[in-house]
Structures are given as C-alpha cells and as structure tokens.
C-alpha cells in the first residue's frame, strides 16, 4: 500500500479515537448518581483575574457517595469557588463552613435522569459528527492523491478502509453511550 494512503488512514484512525476519548471525558462530567470529583472538572475559578481549573486552586474529594468536599489552598478563594460552581450550571448548591466548600449531591429524580440521558445522547451525536467529519477529510485527501496520479483501485480500497473505520468507531460510540445510559438510569 502507498505510504501516503497509509499516512491518511493512520491519521484518520487516530482522529476517530480522539473523538471517543473526548466523549468519555464529556461523559465523566455527566453525573450518574454518586458524587465524583470529575463532576467539577469543567468548573473554572476566577483566580486573581485568570480562569483556572478548580483542581488547581483546591483539593477536591468525596468523603462519601453523596458529598463533595472542596478545600481551597487559600481561604480567600472560598467565595470565588462558590460563585464558579453556581456559574457552571451543574445543578449544585454549594455551602461553605468558613474553611471548605461542601456540596451535597441530591439523589436524581426520574425526570433529571431522563434529562441526563438526553445530554449523553447529544454528546454521543457530537462524537459521531466528529467521526463523520474525519471520514470526509480522509476521503478528500484520498481524492487529492487520485488527482495527483495514484492508482484508482488503491484509492477505492482506501475509501473502503476509511468507511470501515467509521462504522467501527460509530459502533464503539453507541456502546459507550449504552453503558453510560444504563449507569444514569440505574437507581
């Protein structure tokens, strides 16, 4: 097989794999019942004028399955952390005891579980769109090579390989979604 085609195929597979990795990171932010520090992974705190991830200004842990404890390294940051959590729109109501911020994670209602499943499906659809865009980019690169004089049968075989990658990665996305959906709906 031609080196250029192999390069395109390797790049496409890597890009599709990164779509699944991104999807898993997004799914970590969708809570499924029990408390996890990953739920606050998207929270950015205004730390002396610059937006900084919460994990870089405080220690985040879960003392039990329903509580998240945030201990800032500087006590002056407590109010900024509370404000950042409220602005992140995660559905949490932070409380502080003067030394740390405590978040009680309420049990999910059936309606909230359904909303979270919709959110997970939207994230999965975004990942599928990403995979399809990777396929389109790869096919465009292959067509460029064909115009430059590469054998037509090599190009057709490469397009079939790209489609096989696409089908496999979309199937993986569906599998990851099914696992997350089951996790969300389990009471």
Backbone as ProteinMPNN parsed JSONL, in Angstrom:
{"seq_chain_A": "XXXXXXXXXXXXXXXXXXXXXXXXXXXXXXXXXXXXXXXXXXXXXXXXXXXXXXXXXXXXXXXXXXXXXXXXXXXXXXXXXXXXXXXXXXXXXXXXXXXXXXXXXXXXXXXXXXXXXXXXXXXXXXXXXXXXXXXXXXXXXXXXXXXXXXXXXXXXXXXXXXXXXXXXXXXXXXXXXXXXXXXXXXX", "coords_chain_A": {"N_chain_A": [[0.846, -1.189, 0.0], [0.41, 2.241, -0.642], [2.495, 4.769, 0.815], [1.484, 7.335, 1.348], [-1.271, 6.918, 1.433], [-1.417, 5.154, 3.594], [-0.536, 6.85, 5.607], [-2.651, 8.702, 5.654], [-4.744, 6.981, 6.441], [-3.835, 6.149, 8.989], [-3.784, 8.614, 10.345], [-6.492, 9.256, 10.231], [-7.656, 7.202, 11.728], [-6.53, 7.748, 14.205], [-7.63, 10.288, 14.725], [-10.326, 9.597, 14.899], [-10.261, 7.959, 17.138], [-9.582, 9.85, 19.022], [-11.96, 11.245, 19.141], [-13.596, 9.467, 20.511], [-12.242, 9.358, 22.946], [-12.592, 11.991, 23.785], [-15.377, 11.954, 24.061], [-15.674, 10.189, 26.216], [-14.504, 11.734, 28.227], [-16.341, 13.819, 28.314], [-18.586, 12.405, 29.163], [-17.779, 11.808, 31.73], [-18.283, 14.133, 33.052], [-20.994, 14.137, 33.247], [-23.189, 13.455, 35.675], [-23.979, 10.429, 37.436], [-25.461, 9.662, 39.637], [-23.842, 8.932, 42.035], [-21.509, 10.865, 43.971], [-18.648, 12.467, 42.54], [-15.315, 13.624, 42.058], [-14.797, 14.275, 39.422], [-17.088, 15.421, 38.459], [-16.863, 18.101, 38.824], [-14.989, 18.868, 37.055], [-15.173, 20.637, 34.914], [-15.37, 23.116, 36.009], [-14.354, 26.426, 36.247], [-12.395, 28.679, 38.011], [-12.229, 32.081, 38.981], [-9.228, 33.162, 39.447], [-7.467, 35.444, 40.82], [-7.92, 37.105, 38.572], [-7.49, 35.433, 36.357], [-8.86, 32.673, 34.565], [-8.984, 29.593, 36.066], [-8.662, 26.065, 36.403], [-10.669, 24.325, 38.809], [-9.427, 22.259, 40.198], [-6.837, 23.131, 40.405], [-6.755, 25.092, 42.285], [-7.728, 24.133, 44.601], [-8.279, 21.341, 46.841], [-10.103, 18.597, 45.865], [-12.41, 16.272, 46.95], [-14.257, 13.242, 47.754], [-15.917, 12.532, 50.52], [-18.003, 10.775, 51.063], [-20.588, 8.886, 49.31], [-22.467, 10.8, 48.585], [-21.519, 13.368, 48.913], [-19.428, 16.114, 48.085], [-16.358, 17.461, 48.823], [-14.585, 20.46, 48.988], [-11.558, 21.852, 49.478], [-10.084, 24.797, 49.604], [-6.818, 26.069, 48.802], [-6.232, 28.56, 49.549], [-7.914, 30.469, 51.848], [-9.27, 32.747, 51.126], [-10.322, 32.217, 48.678], [-12.725, 30.889, 48.847], [-15.295, 32.092, 48.389], [-15.088, 32.767, 45.679], [-14.859, 30.224, 44.579], [-17.359, 29.122, 45.237], [-18.976, 30.839, 43.707], [-18.068, 30.184, 41.121], [-18.898, 27.511, 40.916], [-21.654, 27.816, 40.993], [-21.982, 29.326, 38.642], [-21.205, 27.469, 36.763], [-23.395, 25.985, 36.269], [-24.242, 23.376, 37.074], [-26.181, 22.344, 38.58], [-25.816, 22.216, 41.293], [-25.796, 23.179, 44.758], [-23.674, 24.933, 46.442], [-22.254, 24.994, 49.764], [-20.615, 26.726, 52.413], [-18.343, 26.312, 55.147], [-16.65, 28.109, 56.222], [-14.078, 27.172, 56.087], [-14.034, 25.266, 54.107], [-15.7, 24.216, 51.059], [-18.767, 22.663, 50.699], [-20.601, 20.286, 48.945], [-23.677, 18.881, 48.7], [-24.773, 16.145, 47.032], [-27.718, 15.675, 45.541], [-30.071, 12.914, 45.382], [-30.904, 11.637, 42.169], [-33.805, 12.614, 40.383], [-36.416, 10.971, 38.508], [-37.094, 12.465, 36.258], [-34.843, 14.135, 36.022], [-32.921, 12.203, 35.505], [-33.724, 11.361, 32.972], [-33.268, 13.728, 31.554], [-30.473, 13.831, 31.781], [-29.807, 11.571, 30.307], [-30.631, 12.429, 27.783], [-28.77, 14.49, 27.456], [-26.43, 12.981, 27.395], [-26.873, 11.522, 25.061], [-26.819, 13.599, 23.216], [-24.133, 14.389, 23.417], [-22.945, 12.044, 22.479], [-23.878, 12.069, 19.865], [-22.569, 14.323, 18.919], [-19.973, 13.323, 18.971], [-20.202, 11.358, 17.016], [-20.645, 12.968, 14.782], [-18.162, 14.183, 14.679], [-16.571, 11.942, 14.008], [-17.623, 11.359, 11.498], [-16.895, 13.687, 10.158], [-14.134, 13.359, 10.197], [-13.982, 11.185, 8.502], [-14.867, 12.382, 6.115], [-12.827, 14.268, 5.697], [-10.635, 12.531, 5.328], [-11.428, 11.152, 3.01], [-11.442, 13.27, 1.208], [-8.7, 13.878, 1.138], [-7.755, 11.513, 0.013], [-8.944, 11.665, -2.504], [-7.543, 13.838, -3.508], [-5.015, 12.677, -3.788], [-5.623, 10.837, -5.754], [-6.154, 12.508, -7.913], [-3.62, 13.403, -8.28], [-2.461, 11.33, -9.546], [-2.376, 8.767, -8.425], [-3.077, 5.257, -8.332], [-6.348, 4.247, -9.225], [-7.698, 2.034, -8.106], [-6.316, 1.636, -5.704], [-7.057, 3.924, -4.345], [-9.838, 3.561, -4.132], [-9.911, 1.282, -2.486], [-8.772, 2.363, -0.193], [-10.741, 4.229, 0.493], [-12.775, 2.462, 1.172], [-11.591, 1.281, 3.402], [-11.521, 3.522, 5.107], [-14.254, 3.908, 5.457], [-14.829, 1.553, 6.813], [-13.416, 2.027, 9.208], [-14.942, 4.191, 10.101], [-17.5, 3.01, 10.499], [-16.826, 1.169, 12.528], [-15.963, 2.853, 14.625], [-18.234, 4.397, 15.106], [-19.897, 2.417, 16.017], [-18.532, 1.806, 18.392], [-18.938, 4.201, 19.759], [-21.713, 4.064, 20.144], [-21.759, 1.872, 21.862], [-20.383, 2.865, 24.131], [-22.156, 4.889, 24.826], [-24.425, 3.339, 25.48], [-23.555, 2.05, 27.805], [-23.171, 4.264, 29.52], [-25.767, 5.289, 29.557], [-27.144, 3.216, 30.833], [-25.877, 3.347, 33.301], [-26.722, 5.879, 34.177], [-29.507, 5.54, 34.384], [-29.755, 3.615, 36.327], [-30.989, 3.11, 39.495]], "CA_chain_A": [[0.0, 0.0, 0.0], [1.128, 3.503, -0.772], [2.806, 5.428, 2.084], [0.574, 8.466, 1.545], [-2.578, 6.389, 1.845], [-1.257, 4.624, 4.951], [-0.461, 8.02, 6.477], [-4.021, 9.218, 5.773], [-5.526, 6.025, 7.236], [-3.38, 6.219, 10.382], [-4.255, 9.887, 10.885], [-7.942, 9.188, 10.379], [-7.97, 6.336, 12.867], [-6.135, 8.482, 15.412], [-8.625, 11.341, 14.939], [-11.565, 8.959, 15.347], [-10.015, 7.515, 18.512], [-9.632, 11.03, 19.894], [-13.38, 11.58, 19.32], [-14.103, 8.592, 21.574], [-11.605, 9.818, 24.185], [-13.299, 13.22, 24.156], [-16.715, 11.569, 24.504], [-15.561, 9.628, 27.563], [-14.271, 12.855, 29.141], [-17.618, 14.525, 28.458], [-19.451, 11.55, 29.968], [-17.342, 11.889, 33.134], [-18.91, 15.33, 33.629], [-22.424, 13.88, 33.432], [-23.248, 12.64, 36.887], [-24.84, 9.262, 37.319], [-25.987, 9.229, 40.921], [-22.958, 9.134, 43.179], [-20.61, 12.01, 43.876], [-17.323, 12.209, 41.99], [-14.597, 14.876, 41.784], [-14.848, 14.552, 37.984], [-18.268, 16.244, 38.187], [-16.463, 19.504, 38.879], [-13.852, 19.019, 36.151], [-15.35, 21.756, 33.978], [-15.511, 24.368, 36.763], [-13.216, 27.339, 36.154], [-12.458, 29.67, 39.08], [-11.522, 33.341, 38.715], [-8.115, 33.173, 40.4], [-6.734, 36.708, 40.636], [-8.085, 37.647, 37.23], [-7.393, 34.451, 35.264], [-9.706, 31.495, 34.727], [-8.138, 28.471, 36.455], [-9.454, 24.89, 36.791], [-10.893, 24.191, 40.244], [-8.451, 21.315, 40.762], [-5.556, 23.808, 40.589], [-6.831, 26.057, 43.38], [-8.298, 23.487, 45.78], [-8.298, 19.887, 46.909], [-11.478, 18.149, 45.682], [-12.549, 14.851, 47.247], [-15.599, 12.78, 48.1], [-15.881, 11.769, 51.761], [-18.971, 9.679, 50.949], [-21.211, 8.797, 47.991], [-23.398, 11.899, 48.322], [-20.919, 14.644, 49.291], [-18.157, 16.534, 47.507], [-15.71, 18.437, 49.695], [-13.578, 21.26, 48.283], [-10.761, 22.603, 50.436], [-9.191, 25.702, 48.874], [-5.494, 26.267, 49.365], [-6.287, 29.899, 50.133], [-9.278, 30.655, 52.368], [-9.901, 33.868, 50.43], [-10.906, 31.725, 47.42], [-13.981, 30.168, 49.097], [-16.434, 32.745, 47.722], [-14.873, 32.631, 44.231], [-15.162, 28.824, 44.23], [-18.819, 29.004, 45.276], [-19.516, 31.55, 42.546], [-17.732, 29.409, 39.923], [-19.749, 26.32, 40.883], [-23.002, 28.274, 40.62], [-21.934, 29.749, 37.244], [-21.001, 26.304, 35.899], [-24.734, 25.475, 35.977], [-24.231, 21.918, 37.226], [-27.328, 21.956, 39.393], [-25.373, 22.041, 42.673], [-25.922, 24.323, 45.64], [-22.54, 24.823, 47.36], [-22.321, 25.63, 51.075], [-19.272, 26.786, 52.997], [-18.304, 26.351, 56.604], [-15.574, 29.01, 56.577], [-12.793, 26.575, 55.725], [-14.172, 24.464, 52.884], [-16.987, 24.262, 50.377], [-19.361, 21.334, 50.721], [-21.717, 20.129, 48.023], [-24.455, 17.665, 48.881], [-25.288, 15.718, 45.735], [-29.032, 15.082, 45.792], [-30.394, 11.779, 44.511], [-31.505, 12.081, 40.91], [-35.201, 12.29, 40.133], [-36.612, 10.289, 37.226], [-37.056, 13.497, 35.219], [-33.45, 14.558, 35.864], [-32.22, 11.089, 34.85], [-34.063, 11.417, 31.542], [-32.534, 14.874, 31.005], [-29.064, 13.454, 31.67], [-29.706, 10.642, 29.168], [-30.68, 13.286, 26.579], [-27.481, 15.177, 27.363], [-25.451, 11.967, 26.977], [-27.128, 11.225, 23.646], [-26.342, 14.753, 22.436], [-22.67, 14.286, 23.39], [-22.614, 10.921, 21.588], [-24.137, 12.518, 18.495], [-21.446, 15.206, 18.572], [-18.816, 12.465, 18.683], [-20.462, 10.732, 15.704], [-20.416, 14.01, 13.777], [-16.71, 14.297, 14.583], [-16.062, 10.777, 13.26], [-18.023, 11.528, 10.091], [-16.042, 14.744, 9.594], [-12.826, 12.743, 9.965], [-14.135, 10.378, 7.276], [-14.931, 13.302, 4.977], [-11.479, 14.803, 5.479], [-9.787, 11.471, 4.78], [-11.84, 10.905, 1.619], [-10.962, 14.4, 0.398], [-7.254, 13.687, 0.965], [-7.578, 10.394, -0.933], [-9.294, 12.177, -3.837], [-6.408, 14.662, -3.946], [-3.964, 11.757, -4.238], [-6.08, 10.245, -7.011], [-5.946, 13.528, -8.95], [-2.178, 13.523, -8.49], [-1.999, 10.214, -10.355], [-2.328, 7.483, -7.727], [-3.958, 4.261, -8.954], [-7.735, 4.383, -8.799], [-8.102, 0.923, -7.242], [-5.753, 1.899, -4.369], [-7.883, 4.958, -3.724], [-11.135, 2.96, -3.767], [-9.668, 0.417, -1.331], [-8.543, 3.247, 0.947], [-12.048, 4.773, 0.886], [-13.482, 1.373, 1.858], [-10.973, 1.177, 4.73], [-11.98, 4.667, 5.892], [-15.645, 3.634, 5.825], [-14.783, 0.508, 7.842], [-13.053, 2.717, 10.449], [-16.094, 5.0, 10.514], [-18.521, 2.112, 11.045], [-16.334, 0.592, 13.786], [-15.933, 3.864, 15.685], [-19.62, 4.763, 15.447], [-20.383, 1.312, 16.859], [-17.923, 1.995, 19.715], [-19.637, 5.325, 20.393], [-23.004, 3.549, 20.595], [-21.522, 1.003, 23.024], [-20.053, 3.735, 25.263], [-23.409, 5.544, 25.189], [-25.302, 2.367, 26.136], [-23.041, 1.852, 29.171], [-23.458, 5.479, 30.29], [-27.215, 5.379, 29.72], [-27.516, 2.24, 31.873], [-25.361, 3.897, 34.56], [-27.569, 7.002, 34.58], [-30.855, 5.101, 34.71], [-29.748, 2.716, 37.484], [-31.336, 3.842, 40.717]], "C_chain_A": [[0.887, 1.247, 0.0], [1.327, 4.166, 0.6], [1.847, 6.574, 2.38], [-0.791, 7.989, 2.043], [-2.49, 5.863, 3.274], [-1.203, 5.763, 5.968], [-1.853, 8.592, 6.722], [-4.857, 8.298, 6.663], [-5.133, 6.079, 8.715], [-3.878, 7.5, 11.052], [-5.751, 9.881, 11.139], [-8.321, 8.344, 11.585], [-7.633, 7.042, 14.187], [-7.157, 9.574, 15.74], [-9.941, 10.752, 15.446], [-11.428, 8.465, 16.785], [-10.082, 8.705, 19.468], [-11.079, 11.485, 20.104], [-13.981, 10.729, 20.447], [-13.51, 9.007, 22.923], [-12.303, 11.075, 24.695], [-14.693, 12.893, 24.697], [-16.667, 11.019, 25.931], [-15.304, 10.721, 28.593], [-15.567, 13.624, 29.378], [-18.577, 13.719, 29.334], [-19.057, 11.593, 31.442], [-17.966, 13.093, 33.822], [-20.402, 15.15, 33.859], [-22.558, 12.952, 34.628], [-24.269, 11.524, 36.756], [-25.301, 8.766, 38.684], [-25.051, 9.485, 42.08], [-21.969, 10.264, 42.908], [-19.247, 11.588, 43.342], [-16.621, 13.551, 41.762], [-14.636, 15.257, 40.303], [-16.052, 15.427, 37.618], [-17.916, 17.726, 38.123], [-15.296, 19.796, 37.943], [-13.96, 20.212, 35.226], [-15.435, 23.113, 34.687], [-14.217, 25.175, 36.688], [-13.414, 28.456, 37.175], [-11.676, 30.913, 38.658], [-10.457, 33.502, 39.798], [-7.241, 34.375, 40.101], [-6.744, 37.164, 39.183], [-7.957, 36.647, 36.094], [-8.255, 33.233, 35.597], [-8.811, 30.27, 34.932], [-9.029, 27.286, 36.817], [-9.532, 24.758, 38.318], [-9.833, 23.307, 40.892], [-7.092, 21.958, 41.005], [-5.579, 24.854, 41.703], [-7.358, 25.416, 44.667], [-8.158, 21.971, 45.68], [-9.762, 19.447, 46.852], [-11.535, 16.655, 45.993], [-13.985, 14.524, 47.623], [-15.534, 11.944, 49.377], [-16.894, 10.623, 51.792], [-19.661, 9.772, 49.591], [-22.115, 9.955, 47.624], [-22.796, 13.285, 48.585], [-19.614, 14.875, 48.536], [-17.608, 17.621, 48.425], [-14.599, 19.14, 48.923], [-12.852, 22.096, 49.321], [-9.789, 23.495, 49.672], [-7.853, 25.853, 49.593], [-5.353, 27.658, 49.965], [-7.721, 30.142, 50.577], [-10.017, 31.781, 51.662], [-10.624, 33.411, 49.159], [-12.27, 31.067, 47.612], [-15.147, 30.783, 48.322], [-16.305, 32.656, 46.196], [-15.225, 31.221, 43.769], [-16.674, 28.612, 44.224], [-19.453, 29.642, 44.041], [-19.264, 30.754, 41.257], [-18.614, 28.173, 39.799], [-21.166, 26.7, 40.467], [-23.037, 28.65, 39.133], [-21.765, 28.585, 36.285], [-22.322, 25.617, 35.559], [-24.779, 23.95, 36.011], [-25.404, 21.427, 38.074], [-26.956, 21.712, 40.852], [-25.584, 23.331, 43.448], [-24.799, 24.237, 46.672], [-22.798, 25.551, 48.685], [-20.895, 25.719, 51.597], [-19.366, 26.879, 54.502], [-17.159, 27.245, 57.091], [-14.202, 28.483, 56.198], [-12.848, 25.785, 54.435], [-15.565, 24.653, 52.306], [-17.508, 22.835, 50.331], [-20.543, 21.326, 49.761], [-22.399, 18.806, 48.343], [-25.082, 17.333, 47.535], [-26.631, 15.044, 45.981], [-29.252, 13.855, 44.906], [-31.133, 12.286, 43.267], [-32.97, 11.679, 40.828], [-35.301, 11.604, 38.769], [-36.523, 11.283, 36.067], [-35.618, 13.946, 34.943], [-32.627, 13.466, 35.18], [-32.481, 11.111, 33.342], [-33.352, 12.588, 30.862], [-31.063, 14.537, 30.806], [-28.843, 12.463, 30.53], [-29.751, 11.432, 27.86], [-29.356, 13.991, 26.363], [-26.4, 14.201, 26.881], [-25.633, 11.629, 25.499], [-26.648, 12.372, 22.751], [-24.815, 14.726, 22.325], [-22.229, 13.167, 22.444], [-22.831, 11.319, 20.13], [-23.043, 13.468, 18.018], [-20.205, 14.391, 18.217], [-18.986, 11.783, 17.325], [-20.221, 11.729, 14.577], [-18.914, 14.197, 13.578], [-16.101, 13.167, 13.775], [-16.406, 10.93, 11.778], [-17.2, 12.631, 9.409], [-14.637, 14.222, 9.314], [-12.865, 11.89, 8.695], [-14.119, 11.277, 6.045], [-13.548, 13.868, 4.649], [-10.56, 13.765, 4.847], [-10.144, 11.208, 3.316], [-11.401, 12.045, 0.703], [-9.465, 14.29, 0.135], [-6.975, 12.577, -0.061], [-7.89, 10.854, -2.356], [-8.181, 13.065, -4.397], [-5.289, 13.777, -4.487], [-4.331, 11.134, -5.585], [-5.878, 11.226, -8.163], [-4.468, 13.691, -9.279], [-1.597, 12.307, -9.207], [-1.882, 8.879, -9.641], [-3.363, 6.544, -8.338], [-5.36, 4.324, -8.345], [-8.155, 3.264, -7.844], [-7.532, 1.073, -5.825], [-6.61, 2.91, -3.619], [-9.238, 4.392, -3.286], [-10.978, 2.062, -2.537], [-9.467, 1.257, -0.061], [-9.87, 3.847, 1.43], [-12.875, 3.717, 1.621], [-12.925, 1.201, 3.277], [-11.434, 2.309, 5.646], [-13.428, 4.438, 6.344], [-15.715, 2.558, 6.903], [-14.414, 1.112, 9.204], [-14.26, 3.478, 10.992], [-17.159, 4.12, 11.164], [-18.103, 1.558, 12.404], [-16.38, 1.625, 14.914], [-17.325, 4.352, 16.051], [-20.242, 3.67, 16.309], [-19.811, 1.44, 18.276], [-18.613, 3.12, 20.468], [-20.987, 4.861, 20.93], [-22.842, 2.666, 21.831], [-21.219, 1.831, 24.274], [-21.321, 4.441, 25.755], [-24.332, 4.58, 25.94], [-24.865, 2.129, 27.581], [-23.39, 3.055, 30.035], [-24.953, 5.611, 30.558], [-27.69, 4.427, 30.823], [-27.07, 2.754, 33.241], [-26.249, 5.025, 35.062], [-28.934, 6.507, 35.078], [-30.908, 4.136, 35.886], [-29.979, 3.522, 38.748], [-30.509, 3.326, 41.884]], "O_chain_A": [[1.972, 1.264, 0.581], [0.433, 4.126, 1.445], [1.442, 6.767, 3.526], [-1.381, 8.578, 2.949], [-3.392, 6.1, 4.078], [-1.758, 5.652, 7.06], [-2.2, 8.929, 7.853], [-5.589, 8.769, 7.534], [-5.998, 6.058, 9.591], [-4.339, 7.471, 12.193], [-6.225, 10.429, 12.134], [-9.194, 8.718, 12.367], [-8.376, 6.934, 15.163], [-7.51, 9.763, 16.904], [-10.594, 11.332, 16.314], [-12.379, 8.545, 17.563], [-10.578, 8.583, 20.587], [-11.391, 12.057, 21.148], [-14.781, 11.223, 21.242], [-14.213, 9.004, 23.933], [-12.572, 11.206, 25.889], [-15.136, 13.489, 25.679], [-17.521, 11.346, 26.756], [-15.82, 10.655, 29.709], [-15.859, 14.031, 30.502], [-19.299, 14.288, 30.152], [-19.912, 11.431, 32.313], [-18.16, 13.082, 35.038], [-21.013, 15.929, 34.59], [-22.099, 11.81, 34.6], [-25.279, 11.653, 36.064], [-25.51, 7.567, 38.864], [-25.42, 10.185, 43.023], [-21.644, 10.568, 41.76], [-18.754, 10.501, 43.646], [-17.254, 14.511, 41.323], [-14.52, 16.435, 39.966], [-16.039, 16.097, 36.586], [-18.589, 18.507, 37.451], [-14.681, 20.859, 38.031], [-12.941, 20.75, 34.794], [-15.558, 24.146, 34.029], [-13.138, 24.683, 37.017], [-14.462, 29.101, 37.206], [-10.606, 30.815, 38.059], [-10.749, 33.923, 40.917], [-6.375, 34.322, 39.228], [-5.715, 37.558, 38.634], [-8.288, 36.982, 34.956], [-8.361, 32.821, 36.752], [-7.983, 29.949, 34.08], [-10.054, 27.473, 37.474], [-8.565, 25.048, 39.023], [-9.392, 23.579, 42.009], [-6.271, 21.4, 41.733], [-4.546, 25.438, 42.03], [-7.427, 26.075, 45.705], [-7.952, 21.406, 44.606], [-10.57, 19.865, 47.681], [-10.812, 15.862, 45.39], [-14.818, 15.415, 47.788], [-15.143, 10.777, 49.333], [-16.674, 9.616, 52.465], [-19.341, 10.661, 48.801], [-22.499, 10.087, 46.461], [-23.509, 14.284, 48.487], [-18.805, 13.963, 48.369], [-18.305, 18.578, 48.759], [-13.771, 18.492, 48.282], [-13.455, 22.949, 49.972], [-8.783, 23.013, 49.15], [-7.771, 25.776, 50.819], [-4.468, 27.906, 50.784], [-8.646, 30.035, 49.773], [-11.247, 31.777, 51.6], [-11.452, 34.148, 48.624], [-12.917, 30.717, 46.625], [-15.904, 30.064, 47.67], [-17.307, 32.487, 45.501], [-15.814, 31.038, 42.704], [-17.21, 27.99, 43.306], [-20.342, 29.068, 43.413], [-20.145, 30.661, 40.402], [-19.033, 27.821, 38.696], [-21.801, 25.993, 39.685], [-24.004, 28.335, 38.438], [-22.138, 28.689, 35.116], [-22.372, 24.768, 34.67], [-25.29, 23.313, 35.089], [-25.584, 20.223, 38.257], [-27.711, 21.064, 41.577], [-25.556, 24.426, 42.886], [-24.945, 23.542, 47.678], [-23.468, 26.583, 48.721], [-20.056, 24.882, 51.262], [-20.311, 27.434, 55.061], [-16.746, 27.146, 58.246], [-13.266, 29.26, 56.008], [-11.84, 25.642, 53.743], [-16.472, 25.169, 52.958], [-16.782, 21.91, 49.968], [-21.373, 22.236, 49.764], [-21.782, 17.744, 48.268], [-25.827, 18.134, 46.969], [-26.683, 13.961, 46.565], [-28.691, 13.763, 43.814], [-31.892, 13.253, 43.333], [-33.336, 10.551, 41.158], [-34.363, 11.659, 37.974], [-35.947, 10.978, 35.023], [-35.221, 14.117, 33.791], [-31.744, 13.76, 34.375], [-31.569, 10.905, 32.541], [-32.888, 12.462, 29.729], [-30.468, 14.904, 29.793], [-27.811, 12.508, 29.86], [-28.996, 11.14, 26.933], [-28.869, 14.087, 25.236], [-25.559, 14.558, 26.056], [-24.654, 11.469, 24.771], [-26.132, 12.137, 21.658], [-24.266, 15.008, 21.26], [-21.26, 13.321, 21.7], [-22.045, 10.943, 19.26], [-22.638, 13.426, 16.856], [-19.478, 14.725, 17.282], [-18.022, 11.648, 16.571], [-19.66, 11.377, 13.539], [-18.446, 14.352, 12.45], [-15.217, 13.397, 12.95], [-15.575, 10.66, 10.91], [-16.854, 12.521, 8.233], [-14.019, 14.594, 8.316], [-11.913, 11.872, 7.916], [-13.449, 10.98, 5.056], [-13.15, 13.94, 3.487], [-9.795, 14.081, 3.937], [-9.255, 11.059, 2.478], [-11.03, 11.811, -0.447], [-9.008, 14.578, -0.972], [-6.073, 12.695, -0.89], [-7.193, 10.484, -3.3], [-7.907, 13.052, -5.597], [-4.688, 14.084, -5.517], [-3.472, 10.929, -6.443], [-5.48, 10.829, -9.258], [-4.101, 14.063, -10.394], [-0.392, 12.246, -9.453], [-1.332, 7.936, -10.208], [-4.409, 6.992, -8.808], [-5.531, 4.437, -7.132], [-8.884, 3.511, -6.883], [-8.181, 0.685, -4.853], [-6.857, 2.772, -2.421], [-9.725, 4.707, -2.2], [-11.825, 2.083, -1.645], [-9.943, 0.892, 1.014], [-10.098, 3.96, 2.635], [-13.588, 4.032, 2.574], [-13.679, 1.003, 4.229], [-11.706, 2.084, 6.825], [-13.781, 4.742, 7.484], [-16.552, 2.63, 7.803], [-15.009, 0.765, 10.225], [-14.563, 3.419, 12.184], [-17.662, 4.436, 12.242], [-18.916, 1.482, 13.325], [-16.788, 1.307, 16.031], [-17.567, 4.69, 17.21], [-21.019, 3.956, 17.22], [-20.524, 1.209, 19.252], [-18.848, 3.014, 21.672], [-21.368, 5.22, 22.044], [-23.673, 2.7, 22.739], [-21.736, 1.539, 25.353], [-21.532, 4.574, 26.961], [-24.953, 4.966, 26.93], [-25.702, 2.019, 28.476], [-23.855, 2.89, 31.163], [-25.36, 5.997, 31.653], [-28.532, 4.789, 31.645], [-27.797, 2.616, 34.225], [-26.503, 5.115, 36.263], [-29.448, 7.004, 36.08], [-31.992, 3.857, 36.399], [-29.266, 4.484, 39.034], [-30.652, 3.813, 43.005]]}, "name": "protein", "num_of_chains": 1, "seq": "XXXXXXXXXXXXXXXXXXXXXXXXXXXXXXXXXXXXXXXXXXXXXXXXXXXXXXXXXXXXXXXXXXXXXXXXXXXXXXXXXXXXXXXXXXXXXXXXXXXXXXXXXXXXXXXXXXXXXXXXXXXXXXXXXXXXXXXXXXXXXXXXXXXXXXXXXXXXXXXXXXXXXXXXXXXXXXXXXXXXXXXXXXX"}
